[in-house]
Amino acid sequence: MKMSHIPFGTTDWSAIPQTEHSAQAGQAFWRTQQFGEVRVRMVEYTPGYVSDHWCSKGHVLLCLAGELHTELDNGSVHVLRPGMSYQVADGAEAHRSSAPKGATLFIVD
């Protein structure tokens, strides 16, 4: 990821409108800021959230609250708790997430 032409700024995430996104189960709510080609999101998954798709987009993801379960296409499952993160490149391991207890995430992609 190359970040250029982004002046210094601050974000009050509570002031960013929330959008709802589809899921196999539960709900996903995003607050999104776009800075050139860089998307930055505060994402909340409700308890019982299960993604409705496999993702091959690269991300840097930090778990702020709750617990995120991420399954890779090789069958492995990785659990993030608050203060843990993961990173994956575009086109690398396909992944999908669930949040049995709910989760709040900060994601840059």
N, C-alpha and C positions, 0 to 999 in steps of 0.2 A: 504494500500500500504506500503510495506516495501522496503526502499531504502538502499541497502548495496553494498559495493565494488564499489563505484563511487567516484573516486578522484575528488578533486576540479578542475574545469575547467570553461572556459567562452565560450560563443557561439556568433559568429557574424552571426545573422540570415540572413543577406543579402548575405552571402557566401554559404549558404546551398541551394542546388539545389531544385527547385520547381517542384512538381508533381501535375498533374490535376486529380481530382476525379469526378466520375459520380454524377449526380444530376437530379432530375425531371425537374428542370428549373435552368437557370443560371450556374455558374461554381464555383467549389471549388478548391483552390490551397493550397497545404500543403508544409511546410518546416519541415522536421521531423528529430529528433535526438533520438536514442535509447540508453538508459543507463541500461544495464541488462534487467530487466523486465519492466522498466519504459520508456514509450514513451512520448516525449515532442514535441509539435507541435506549430508552428505559422501558423494559418489558415486564409485565406482570402476568403470570400464569395462575389461574385459580386452582384450588385443590382438585385433583382428578384430571388435570389437563393431559391430553395425549395429542401429539402432532398428527395432522392428517397427510403428511408428506415426508419424503426423504429430501434432505437438503444437501447440495454440493457447493454452496457458497462458502467462502472463507469468512471467518469471524475471529475476533478476540472477544471473549465473553467472561464477565465477572459476576459471580453469584453474590448478591447483596443480602438476600433473606430467603428462607425456605430451603428447598432441596430440589436440585435438577438432576434427572436421570437422562443420560445421553447414550443412545445405542448406536454403534457403528455398524456399517453393512457387513462387517466380518463376524458380527454376533456379540462382540464385547460390549459391556455396559459400564459407563463411568458415572460416578455420583459426585456432584459438586454441592458443597455446603457453604454457608456464608464465608467470604474471604478467599474462596478457591476460584480458579479461572481455568479456561482452556483456550487454545488457539488452534486453528486449522486453516490450511490454505485453500484457495479456490480450486475446485476440481480434485481435491485430495479425498480422504475418506468421507463417503456419504454418511450422514448422521440424521437422527430424529430424536426429539426430546419428549419427555413426559415429566410431570411434576405432581406426584401423588399427594404431597402436602401443600402444594402451591410453591411459587418462587417469584422473586423479584431479581431481575438481571439488568446489567449494563452491558450493551453490545456495540462494538464498533466493527463495521464492515464496508 
